[in-house]
Amino acid sequence: MPIPKILVFASSTRTGSHNAKLAALAAKELTLIDADVTRISLVDYPLPLYDPDLDARTGPPAHALKLKQMIMAHHGVFIASAEYTASVTPLIKNAIDWVSRVREKGDPANAAFKNRVFALSAASVDPAGGVHSLMALRQILEIGCGALVIPEQVAIPAADQAFDEMDNLVDLRTANLFKAQLQRLVDVAQLMM
C-alpha cells in the first residue's frame, strides 16, 4: 500500500497554543501509522490581509503561492483549528482566502483544495472544545473551496488539562477517537493517490 503524504498545521501561532500542541500530537500519531508527515506553522507563511484590489494589482503574495504548493504536494491535510469568537481564527481564514485565489499553470479554481482530503480537530479551554471553529472551518473548506473533509472530527474541551507531561491526550476515549480520525485521514488519502 502506498504511503500518503500528510500536511499538518494549526490555525493558531499563539505562544502556548493548545492547537499547536494538538498538531504536534497529530504529526507524531500519523508517523506511527506510516504516513509521510510534514508539519508546518503558518507563521512561516506571513500574508497581508486579503484584499481583492491588492490581488488584482500585484497578484497573490509569494507566501500564498508557497502555501498553495505545499498543500498540493500532499494527499491529505490535518488542521488543528483554534476557536476565536465562535469561529475560525483570522489567520486560517486569511490563508485560505489567499490560497484559494492562487492560479498557476492553468489551475482550476480552488486547485489546492481539490483531490486531497482534509481532517479537522480543535482544542479549547471552552467546554465545547472548539466545535464552533470546526463547523465554520468545515463550511469554508467544503462549501467555499470544494474540499473533501472527512466527517470524523475531534473537539477537545478543557484543553489546558487535556494533555499530559509528554503532550499526549489524558482522556483515553478522546485519544482513541483522535487516533481513529487520523487513521481515517490516512485511509482516505491512500484512496486519493
Helices and strands as residue ranges (DSSP letters): E 5-10, H 18-32, E 36-39, G 42-44, H 52-58, H 62-72, E 76-80, H 90-101, G 111-113, E 117-123, H 131-139, I 140-144, H 145-145, E 148-156, G 159-161, H 172-192
